[in-house]
Amino acid sequence: MAKNLQGLRFWLAEALEFTLGSPTLHRQMPPPIGPQPYKDKPKRSH
């Protein structure tokens, strides 16, 4: 029974991390807004 509860606890923690995002991974920074610099070099099509 204790093993099943540990598995459920791990599953719930994983589900919450997937839903809310990992705070340590993204540092809760908002996405960049506005025009972004163009990084790719243009290539000739012919």
Secondary structure as a PSIPRED ss2 file (coil, helix, strand):
# PSIPRED VFORMAT (PSIPRED V4.0)

   1 M C   1.000  0.000  0.000
   2 A H   0.000  1.000  0.000
   3 K H   0.000  1.000  0.000
   4 N H   0.000  1.000  0.000
   5 L H   0.000  1.000  0.000
   6 Q H   0.000  1.000  0.000
   7 G H   0.000  1.000  0.000
   8 L H   0.000  1.000  0.000
   9 R H   0.000  1.000  0.000
  10 F H   0.000  1.000  0.000
  11 W H   0.000  1.000  0.000
  12 L H   0.000  1.000  0.000
  13 A H   0.000  1.000  0.000
  14 E H   0.000  1.000  0.000
  15 A H   0.000  1.000  0.000
  16 L H   0.000  1.000  0.000
  17 E H   0.000  1.000  0.000
  18 F H   0.000  1.000  0.000
  19 T H   0.000  1.000  0.000
  20 L H   0.000  1.000  0.000
  21 G C   1.000  0.000  0.000
  22 S C   1.000  0.000  0.000
  23 P H   0.000  1.000  0.000
  24 T H   0.000  1.000  0.000
  25 L H   0.000  1.000  0.000
  26 H H   0.000  1.000  0.000
  27 R C   1.000  0.000  0.000
  28 Q C   1.000  0.000  0.000
  29 M C   1.000  0.000  0.000
  30 P C   1.000  0.000  0.000
  31 P C   1.000  0.000  0.000
  32 P C   1.000  0.000  0.000
  33 I C   1.000  0.000  0.000
  34 G C   1.000  0.000  0.000
  35 P C   1.000  0.000  0.000
  36 Q C   1.000  0.000  0.000
  37 P C   1.000  0.000  0.000
  38 Y C   1.000  0.000  0.000
  39 K C   1.000  0.000  0.000
  40 D C   1.000  0.000  0.000
  41 K C   1.000  0.000  0.000
  42 P C   1.000  0.000  0.000
  43 K C   1.000  0.000  0.000
  44 R C   1.000  0.000  0.000
  45 S C   1.000  0.000  0.000
  46 H C   1.000  0.000  0.000
